[in-house]
């Protein structure tokens, strides 16, 4: 515990030092392509960043990490990439599209989401095999779907799936509307709905830790802005905001 | 007749400006399709197109788009007739409702359908409690979503034709003793047939390409609700080659049908 704290403090000092050098220049539009699960947290980060850096305008491009990856690989302009898993970042790095080394800035755990009041009486991942229930997952091509299937495999459950949603927010919307009885989302998603959705814990031995990397992009139209935003997200202030939304410090 | 011929002679060829603008318009459509074709992974094509995903998606897409066209004909023709021929208070509001799915983002339309017809929806809730029937996550959900998005094309095309039609023919038929149904069947519908067919084709084409409302309302499950556009979207997340190959099928199916129809019946337009 102590060593982690010391490392964080060390990192902070480095960040503050570099941030002073860079963020002085940060201005203009900064296009941030971020995972759908970061929607609310990054909106708050955006506000704080713009306050700290007058003259900047952060534009969030939110979607499934793999869609964002495709956009970047196809040459869509973006300054910063923050997907919900490392494999999408790896492909961007492989293509040489990043400028800075990617850093893990937060982690997230999975949770079962059920409509308020849990009408179907879901108790755990075992219920996902029940054909009588309407079960939603994220499509296996997107991170939350990949992790959700991993958790189900850990629990030894073969799910009876009724829909594979294109991203985590789409799944959350269907849970919130009561159209599916249960889905697997991130802890932070459940928090974001402010009780419109109930979360059921997935035991640690079955759960999967999602790691979110962030990097400035090589083709960034606004490289100074990109660097400043990445530093802000990794900074103490940025981490505090992200923690408010349930994200964990790596 | 002579007048028109004379004017044509005086004008000569088509004006250069129109040719340039029209050509640009064509390029906007054609270049992306050509770019798609250029991306086709020919060597992997057989491997990509053989498989359950493609077959299932093609089947669901054809069934849903044809069903949506059928339902649109059944409900849309009367609606177009009422809008064109019957004066009633709030007609412009009704017309607005009909146009709404054209301007509404399909995803919003899908969410609205969910709130109306979903298991806990305004209408869907009571139905579910009474019968246990759930519309979303089934082929019926796909059909409802595609009909919602596609039917306006039929209603608007047909209403325009009905309003532009010379009503004296209908009057003459009625004077000669034809009943209302007979007039409708023997005079009105034959006269607007080209627009009716054009409207149905547009409806079918829109239904085939529908994505947003379908994935929002009906969900996405291979073999049950996954249409070709949904399969393309999901494939795009992992294997771009597969997505391109699937798109190729969509382009091939729709171009074949549209060109064949144009040759056979649509040339009157």
Interface residues (C-beta under 8 A of the other chain):
Chain A: X64 X66 X67 X70 X134 X136 X139 X141 X142 X161 X162 X163 X164 X165 X166 X170 X173 X174 X177 X178 X179
Chain B: X111 X114 X115 X118 X119 X120 X134 X136 X137 X215 X216 X219 X220 X221 X222 X225 X233 X234 X235 X236 X237 X238 X240
